[in-house]
Amino acid sequence: MADPKAVADAQGEWIELVNLEDVPVNLRDWILADLDRDRHPIATELWIPPGGYLVLARNSDPGANGGVQAQYQYTGLDLANGEDELLLISPDGVEVDRVLWGRERGLPTTPGASLERVDWYSGDAWQTATGPWPGSAGDWGSPGQPYVPAPPTPTATPIPPAPSDEPPPTSIPTPAPVSTSTLTPVSPTPVPTPTPTVPVAPPPRLRISEFLADPKAVADAQGEWIELVNLEDVPVNLQDWILADLDRDWHPIATELWIPPGGYLVLARNSDPGANGGVQAQYQYTGLDLANGEDELLLISPDGVEVDRVLWGRERPVQVVQGASLERTDWDSQTAWAVAEVPWPGSLGDRGSPGQPFRASLPTATPPPPTPSATPTPCLGGYAPTHRHAHPFWAASWLAATGIPQRDHGRSSCRLRPGWGVAGALQRRRAAGQPEWLDPGRPGERPPCHRPRPLAAAGCDRGVGAPGRPGPERWRTGGLRLRWFLPG
């Protein structure tokens, strides 16, 4: 019904579809359109039974639309009274049917009457409705019912009796026949077959994994791109998936476009690497641009389910940076994004990783502070500065050889282990529980040195010989030449 008479066009226009299959058909993601800009995708579950009819109206309220019982209300599409067209497009983008009307097309509309199809296999076989439907406010048609042609009105031709001179015959009563009752079988009332409820499977787990909204190497119209990732373990065909924003940007993918399991796929405004900044893209989209300020990007499955989204700009937690893409760091969070840090191979300067997984940059390793150890550092040669008055040459020699710092006013940090054999004053310090620092005396004095105790060997101002045996004496004023080993 393109030109209702009982109500305004915006209230009374409607469309009827028929299912010629022997199974139910879900109209979700089917599209009503014209050859201009009118387009309405059906974004909800809408089943039409086998052999059944279904009415879609601009206004589904029978009290306002002229008395039409409609199962669905559409928007974004109007049927012109003059010249126009109506296309029915399947979810995979195939045009299934069309009708074109207008005076020069041989199919004019009539105010207050619908056009009814009289042949399913002809696009020109239409008939103007001849009577109102039950509940109509005055317009003609049969919404929700099959077309029934109006029966022709028969014209009776009377036959006059032939004249005769003979008297009429005497009527002889004919006995009434005895009726023999014949049982007429009663056809059972058909029970309608219930429409099966088909469970709706969840859409595949696809995610927006990376996007470049503000390229620096080339203009935005050339260098913007989007990367998707397939988190499923089976390939996914992106045909009829939709990229959109929350405004009017809208791009349905109208071709076969497979993304492998666990794979990444790049879609760009310009798929030429020589013009887009060096991006290798598998698909070029239109009708969608990514604003540098505040914008959003939605990924919508063919059945109209929003699978993923990202919002950025102003007070939102995600902000774009010129010349760098944003990379997803957590598939289950819509705000977990990181700014790309390095350019991809072939890039003209912009940073990102199109077609590749996100790899976080490794932080600069900070060496941990040295852990204090209760085990004393063995003194492995050199001249130990054993006193704060020791000769600076010997102190420097010791530090250069071992790297062990001094403490206790110049005494060496080389501490004897309990149980090691010591001599002289060191024994008394150990017995008193004091630290056993080596302190042979002041410069110029002979250090207290005795033969080592059992289980240890220490050369005190003597040459170091075999373990347990001191060698020849070697005097070093103010320092000791040491060589130790563990007991046993």
C-alpha positions in Angstrom: 0.0 0.0 0.0 1.8 3.1 -1.3 -1.0 5.6 -1.3 -3.6 5.1 1.5 -6.7 7.3 1.4 -8.1 6.7 4.9 -5.0 8.0 6.7 -1.8 9.8 5.8 1.0 8.0 4.0 3.3 8.1 7.0 0.7 6.2 9.0 -0.9 4.0 6.4 1.8 2.6 4.2 2.5 -1.2 4.5 4.2 -4.1 2.8 3.3 -7.8 2.8 5.8 -10.6 2.3 5.1 -14.3 1.5 7.2 -17.3 2.2 7.1 -19.8 -0.7 9.4 -22.3 1.1 8.2 -25.3 3.1 10.2 -24.3 6.2 10.0 -21.2 8.4 12.3 -18.3 7.5 13.8 -15.8 9.9 13.7 -12.3 8.4 16.4 -10.9 10.7 19.0 -9.1 8.7 16.9 -9.0 5.6 16.7 -5.5 4.1 14.0 -3.4 2.6 15.3 -0.7 0.3 14.8 1.3 -2.9 17.2 2.3 -5.6 18.0 5.6 -3.9 18.9 6.0 -0.2 16.0 4.4 1.6 17.2 1.3 3.5 15.8 -0.6 6.5 17.6 -3.7 7.9 15.4 -5.9 10.0 17.3 -6.1 13.3 15.1 -8.4 15.3 13.8 -12.0 15.3 10.9 -12.1 12.8 9.8 -15.5 11.6 7.5 -16.1 8.7 5.9 -19.6 8.6 6.0 -21.8 5.5 3.4 -20.6 3.0 2.6 -17.8 5.3 2.1 -14.0 4.9 3.6 -11.3 7.1 2.8 -7.6 7.2 5.3 -4.8 7.9 4.0 -1.3 8.4 5.3 2.3 8.9 2.9 2.4 11.9 2.0 -0.9 13.5 -0.9 0.6 15.5 -4.2 -0.5 13.9 -6.0 2.5 15.5 -3.7 4.9 13.6 -2.7 3.1 10.4 -6.2 2.5 8.9 -6.9 -0.8 10.5 -3.9 -2.9 9.4 -2.8 -5.8 11.7 1.0 -5.6 11.3 3.6 -7.8 12.8 6.5 -5.4 12.4 7.1 -1.6 12.2 9.9 -0.3 10.0 11.6 3.0 9.6 13.8 4.8 7.0 11.7 3.7 4.0 8.7 5.4 2.4 6.8 4.4 -0.7 6.3 7.3 -3.2 2.9 7.7 -4.8 4.4 8.5 -8.1 7.5 6.7 -9.3 9.4 4.5 -6.9 10.7 1.0 -6.3 10.9 -1.6 -3.5 13.7 -4.2 -3.2 13.9 -7.2 -0.9 17.5 -8.1 -0.1 18.7 -11.2 1.8 21.3 -11.1 4.6 24.0 -12.1 2.2 23.4 -9.1 0.0 21.5 -10.9 -2.8 18.5 -9.1 -4.2 15.7 -11.6 -4.0 12.8 -9.6 -5.4 11.8 -6.1 -6.6 8.8 -4.1 -7.8 8.9 -0.8 -9.7 5.9 1.3 -10.2 4.9 4.6 -11.8 3.0 5.7 -14.9 5.9 5.2 -17.4 6.6 1.8 -15.8 3.1 0.5 -16.6 2.2 0.0 -12.9 0.5 3.1 -11.5 -0.7 3.2 -7.9 -4.4 4.0 -7.0 -5.3 6.1 -4.0 -6.9 4.0 -1.3 -6.0 0.6 -2.9 -3.1 -1.7 -2.5 -1.4 -3.6 -5.3 -1.6 -7.4 -5.1 0.7 -9.9 -6.7 -1.0 -12.3 -9.0 2.1 -14.3 -10.2 5.0 -15.1 -7.9 7.4 -15.5 -10.8 6.7 -12.3 -12.6 7.8 -8.8 -11.5 5.0 -7.1 -13.5 2.0 -9.3 -12.5 0.1 -7.0 -10.2 -3.6 -6.2 -9.7 -5.3 -3.3 -7.9 -7.3 -4.5 -4.9 -11.0 -4.4 -5.4 -12.4 -4.5 -1.9 -11.6 -3.5 1.7 -10.2 -6.0 4.3 -12.0 -6.8 7.6 -11.4 -3.9 10.0 -10.2 -1.5 7.2 -11.0 2.2 7.7 -12.0 2.3 4.0 -8.9 1.4 2.0 -8.9 -1.7 -0.2 -6.6 -4.7 0.1 -6.0 -8.0 1.8 -3.0 -7.5 4.2 -2.0 -10.9 5.7 -4.2 -12.9 3.4 -3.6 -14.4 -0.1 -4.9 -12.6 -3.2 -8.4 -13.7 -4.2 -9.6 -12.4 -7.5 -13.1 -11.0 -7.5 -15.6 -13.5 -9.1 -17.2 -12.2 -12.4 -20.8 -11.1 -12.0 -23.0 -13.5 -14.3 -25.5 -11.8 -16.7 -28.8 -13.9 -17.0 -30.5 -14.0 -20.5 -34.3 -14.9 -20.1 -35.8 -17.4 -22.7 -39.4 -16.7 -23.6 -41.9 -19.7 -23.7 -43.0 -20.8 -27.2 -46.7 -20.2 -28.0 -49.1 -23.3 -28.2 -52.8 -23.9 -29.0 -53.1 -27.1 -27.0 -54.5 -26.9 -23.5 -52.0 -27.4 -20.7 -51.7 -30.9 -19.5 -53.4 -32.0 -16.3 -50.9 -32.3 -13.6 -50.6 -35.7 -12.0 -49.2 -35.6 -8.5 -45.9 -37.3 -8.2 -45.4 -39.3 -5.0 -42.8 -37.9 -2.8 -39.7 -40.0 -3.0 -38.5 -41.8 0.1 -35.2 -40.2 1.0 -32.3 -42.5 1.7 -30.0 -40.7 4.1 -26.4 -40.6 2.8 -23.7 -40.0 5.4 -21.4 -37.2 4.3 -18.0 -37.5 5.9 -17.0 -34.5 7.9 -13.5 -33.2 7.3 -11.6 -32.7 10.5 -10.7 -29.1 11.4 -7.0 -28.7 10.5 -4.7 -28.1 13.4 -2.2 -25.4 12.6 1.4 -26.5 12.8 3.2 -24.6 15.5 6.1 -22.5 14.2 9.3 -24.0 15.5 11.4 -21.9 17.8 15.0 -21.9 16.5 17.6 -21.2 19.2 19.8 -18.3 18.4 23.5 -19.1 18.6 25.7 -16.4 20.1 27.7 -14.5 17.5 31.4 -15.4 17.0 33.9 -13.8 19.3 35.4 -11.1 17.1 37.1 -8.1 18.6 38.4 -4.7 17.5 42.1 -5.3 18.3 43.7 -2.1 16.9 42.9 1.1 15.0 44.6 4.2 13.7 42.4 7.2 13.9 44.9 10.0 13.4 47.7 9.1 11.1 50.6 11.5 10.7 52.4 10.2 7.6 49.4 10.7 5.4 46.0 12.3 5.5 43.2 10.8 7.6 41.2 9.9 4.5 44.1 7.8 3.3 45.7 6.4 6.4 42.9 5.4 8.8 42.6 1.6 9.4 41.0 -0.9 11.7 42.2 -4.3 12.8 40.0 -7.2 13.8 40.9 -10.4 15.6 39.1 -13.8 15.6 39.1 -15.4 19.0 37.3 -18.5 17.8 38.9 -21.8 16.8 37.1 -21.8 13.4 37.3 -19.3 10.5 34.6 -16.6 10.4 33.1 -15.0 7.3 32.8 -11.2 7.8 30.2 -10.8 5.0 27.2 -8.9 6.4 29.1 -7.8 9.5 28.8 -4.0 10.0 31.3 -1.3 11.1 29.4 1.7 12.5 29.5 4.5 15.1 26.8 6.0 17.3 25.9 8.6 14.7 25.3 7.9 11.0 28.5 6.2 9.9 27.6 2.7 8.7 29.5 0.2 6.6 28.1 -3.3 5.9 30.7 -5.7 4.5 29.1 -6.9 1.3 31.6 -9.5 0.1 33.2 -12.8 1.2 35.9 -11.9 3.8 37.3 -14.7 5.9 39.3 -14.3 9.0 41.2 -17.4 10.2 41.0 -18.8 13.7 43.2 -16.7 16.0 44.0 -14.5 13.0 44.1 -10.7 12.5 42.6 -8.8 9.5 43.1 -5.2 8.5 40.4 -3.0 6.9 41.4 0.4 5.7 39.9 3.5 4.1 42.5 3.1 1.4 43.9 -0.3 0.7 46.8 0.9 -1.4 50.0 0.7 0.7 51.6 3.3 -1.6 49.0 5.8 -0.5 47.9 4.7 3.0 51.2 5.0 4.8 52.4 1.5 4.2 49.5 -0.6 5.6 48.9 -4.0 4.1 45.1 -4.2 4.2 42.8 -7.0 3.1 39.7 -4.9 2.7 38.7 -1.3 1.8 35.7 0.2 3.5 33.6 3.4 2.9 31.1 5.4 4.7 33.0 5.4 8.0 35.6 7.8 9.4 37.4 7.8 12.7 37.4 11.3 14.3 40.6 12.5 16.0 38.6 14.0 18.9 35.6 12.2 20.3 34.2 9.2 18.3 33.3 5.5 18.6 33.6 2.3 16.6 31.1 -0.5 16.8 31.3 -4.1 15.5 27.9 -5.5 14.7 27.2 -9.1 13.7 24.9 -10.0 10.8 22.0 -10.7 13.2 22.2 -7.1 14.5 24.0 -8.0 17.8 26.7 -5.5 18.9 29.7 -7.7 19.5 32.3 -5.1 20.4 32.8 -1.3 20.7 35.5 1.3 21.6 34.8 4.9 22.6 37.5 7.5 22.7 38.1 11.3 23.2 37.4 14.0 25.8 36.4 12.6 29.1 36.6 9.0 28.0 39.5 6.9 29.3 40.8 6.2 25.8 42.6 9.0 23.9 44.1 8.9 20.4 47.6 10.1 19.7 48.7 11.5 16.3 50.8 9.1 14.3 50.2 6.1 16.6 47.6 3.4 16.7 45.7 2.2 19.8 46.3 -1.5 20.5 44.0 -3.7 22.6 45.7 -5.2 25.6 42.7 -7.2 27.1 40.0 -8.8 25.0 37.4 -8.7 27.8 37.8 -5.0 28.5 36.6 -2.2 26.2 38.9 0.4 27.9 42.2 -1.6 27.9 44.2 0.1 25.1 47.8 1.1 24.8 49.5 3.6 22.4 51.7 1.9 19.9 55.4 2.7 20.4 57.2 1.5 17.3 56.5 1.7 13.6 55.5 -1.5 11.7 57.7 -2.8 8.8 57.0 -0.7 5.7 55.5 2.2 7.7 56.1 5.7 6.5 56.6 6.7 10.1 53.4 6.0 11.9 53.5 3.5 14.8 51.5 0.4 15.2 51.4 -3.3 14.4 48.6 -3.8 11.7 48.0 -7.5 11.1 50.1 -8.6 14.1 49.4 -9.2 17.8 50.1 -6.6 20.4 53.5 -6.9 22.0 54.2 -4.8 25.1 57.6 -3.1 25.1 60.0 -4.6 27.6 60.8 -2.2 30.5 64.4 -1.3 31.2 65.7 -3.8 33.7 66.8 -2.2 37.0 69.4 -4.3 38.7 68.2 -5.3 42.2 70.1 -4.0 45.2 72.6 -6.4 46.6 71.2 -8.7 49.2 73.1 -8.6 52.5 74.6 -12.0 53.2 75.5 -13.4 56.6 78.3 -15.3 55.0 81.6 -13.3 55.3 83.5 -12.6 52.2 86.8 -14.5 52.1 89.9 -12.5 51.7 91.6 -13.8 48.6 94.9 -12.0 48.5 96.1 -8.4 48.3 97.1 -6.2 51.1 94.3 -5.7 53.6 94.0 -2.3 55.3 93.6 -3.5 58.8 93.6 -0.2 60.6 92.6 3.3 59.9 96.2 4.3 60.0 97.2 1.7 57.4 99.2 2.9 54.5 97.0 4.3 51.7 98.8 2.3 49.1 98.0 -1.0 50.8 94.4 0.1 51.3 94.0 1.0 47.7 95.6 -2.3 46.7 93.2 -4.3 48.8 90.1 -2.5 47.5 91.2 -2.8 43.9 91.8 -6.5 44.3 88.7 -7.5 46.2 86.1 -4.7 45.7 85.2 -5.1 49.4 84.4 -1.8 51.1 86.0 -0.6 54.4 84.1 0.0 57.6 84.8 0.4 61.3 87.2 3.3 60.7 89.4 1.7 58.1 89.2 -1.9 59.2 88.5 -4.5 56.6 85.0 -5.9 56.2 86.6 -9.3 56.0 85.2 -11.1 59.0 86.4 -14.5 60.3 83.9 -17.3 60.5 83.2 -18.9 63.9 85.1 -22.1 64.3 88.1 -20.9 62.3 91.4 -20.9 64.0 92.6 -17.5 65.1 95.4 -16.3 67.3 96.2 -13.8 70.0 93.8 -11.0 70.6 91.3 -12.3 68.1 90.6 -15.3 70.4 89.7 -12.9 73.2 87.4 -10.9 71.0 85.6 -14.0 69.9 85.3 -15.2 73.5 83.8 -11.8 74.5 81.3 -12.1 71.6 82.8 -9.1 69.8 83.3 -8.9 66.0 86.5 -10.7 65.0 88.0 -8.0 62.8 91.6 -8.4 61.8 93.6 -5.7 63.5 97.3 -6.6 63.8 98.3 -3.3 65.3 99.5 0.1 64.3 101.8 0.9 61.4 105.4 0.0 62.2 104.4 -2.6 64.9 104.9 -6.3 64.5 101.5 -7.8 64.2 100.6 -10.6 66.7 101.0 -13.7 64.7 101.2 -17.2 65.9 101.0 -20.5 64.3 97.4 -21.3 63.2 95.2 -23.4 65.3 93.9 -26.8 64.1 91.2 -26.9 61.4 92.3 -23.6 59.8 95.3 -22.0 58.1 96.2 -18.4 58.3 99.3 -16.8 57.2 99.9 -13.7 59.4 102.7 -11.6 57.9 104.2 -14.9 56.7 104.3 -16.4 53.3 101.5 -18.8 52.6 102.5 -22.3 52.0 100.6 -25.5 51.8 97.3 -25.7 53.6 97.9 -25.9 57.3 101.6 -24.9 57.0 102.8 -21.4 57.2 105.6 -20.4 54.8 108.5 -18.1 55.3 107.9 -14.9 57.1 107.1 -11.9 55.0 106.8 -8.6 57.0 104.3 -6.1 55.8 104.0 -3.1 58.1 100.4 -2.3 58.9 98.8 -5.1 56.8 98.4 -8.8 56.6 98.6 -11.1 53.7 95.8 -13.6 54.1 94.7 -16.9 52.7 92.0 -19.0 54.3 90.1 -22.2 53.7 87.1 -23.8 55.4 87.6 -26.6 57.9 87.5 -30.1 56.6 
